[in-house]
Amino acid sequence: MRRALVVLSILVGISIVPAMAQGPTPTAKGSERTLRFVSDFDSSPFSYIRTGKKTGFEYDLGEAIGKELGVKVVWVKKAFSPAAYAAMLNTGSVDAAMSSISITPERERLYMFTLPYYRSNLAVAAIRDYDWNHTDFVNGLKDMQIGVLRRSTSYEWARRNLSAKRINYYSPERLAQALRDEQILCILIDEDILKWALKDNAYRFQEVERDLDHEYYGIAVKKGNLALADELNGAMKRLDEKDIYDALYDKWFTHRINLPVKTSR
């Protein structure tokens, strides 16, 4: 099993550093094990708070993983920060991070990832009455401003590909509100987060660029924690085989995909 996981890790780009492997955390001697996930709960439809209760695709998936593993799932709310999540994993205050975390080489230096559970792409939305020019976008939106999510891959994509000034926001909801209130002309974010955040205000915005980049979300665990990565990967595969993954996906998204299997970058 360990050799199989090493091979799988190479295929999906997981960085492996020798360390003591451990699975979900026991709550007390002889008591039920817990699986502690950290998430921002500020990114609908993935994880967010609705009428005082946690919900979202990632929340449902995490709960399903816990049920499959026979462990109690505990959620820890923490603002999105790859570095902060890595610190929490390293100190053992949580077991895993599931917060729309794209698998990137930079983040693979912070922690190791499970198999992907979601495939995303970036999109741009602009206020409805703005005369969007695709050529200006291709040329980098010089002398413009674009809203991006702080510490996100959308920020990095804009930094690499656009000349526009990047205006940072701390959550998708604040980013969407800035566009709704016309504080900014356009924003860049993962397309499903964009559509969900603005779905009740579609008449006030237009999606002007899409399918800009493909990324994969993975569950992050402490580097070297092969036992937990193996458990999580196995649980997700079984959920897929039982069609539970498809049911959860259909609950939150209108388009269909299979459980992502990334074999190359």
HELIX and SHEET records of a PDB file:
HELIX    1   1 ARG A    2  VAL A   12  1                                  11    
HELIX    2   2 PHE A   57  LEU A   69  1                                  13    
HELIX    3   3 PRO A   82  THR A   91  1                                  10    
HELIX    4   4 PRO A  105  GLU A  108  1                                   4    
HELIX    5   5 HIS A  134  VAL A  138  1                                   5    
HELIX    6   6 THR A  153  ASN A  161  1                                   9    
HELIX    7   7 PRO A  172  ARG A  180  1                                   9    
HELIX    8   8 GLU A  191  LEU A  198  1                                   8    
HELIX    9   9 LYS A  199  ARG A  204  5                                   6    
HELIX   10  10 LEU A  226  GLU A  241  1                                  16    
HELIX   11  11 ILE A  244  TRP A  252  1                                   9    
SHEET    1   A 3 THR A  25  PRO A  26  0                                        
SHEET    2   A 3 ARG A  33  SER A  39 -1                                        
SHEET    3   A 3 LYS A  72  LYS A  77  1                                        
SHEET    1   B 6 THR A  25  PRO A  26  0                                        
SHEET    2   B 6 ARG A  33  SER A  39 -1                                        
SHEET    3   B 6 ALA A  96  ALA A  97  1                                        
SHEET    4   B 6 HIS A 214  VAL A 221 -1                                        
SHEET    5   B 6 MET A 112  ILE A 127 -1                                        
SHEET    6   B 6 CYS A 186  ASP A 190 -1                                        
SHEET    1   C 6 THR A  25  PRO A  26  0                                        
SHEET    2   C 6 ARG A  33  SER A  39 -1                                        
SHEET    3   C 6 ALA A  96  ALA A  97  1                                        
SHEET    4   C 6 HIS A 214  VAL A 221 -1                                        
SHEET    5   C 6 MET A 112  ILE A 127 -1                                        
SHEET    6   C 6 PHE A 205  GLU A 209 -1                                        
SHEET    1   D 3 ASP A  42  SER A  43  0                                        
SHEET    2   D 3 SER A  47  ARG A  50 -1                                        
SHEET    3   D 3 LYS A  53  THR A  55 -1                                        
SHEET    1   E 2 GLN A 145  LEU A 149  0                                        
SHEET    2   E 2 LYS A 165  TYR A 169  1                                        
END                                                                             
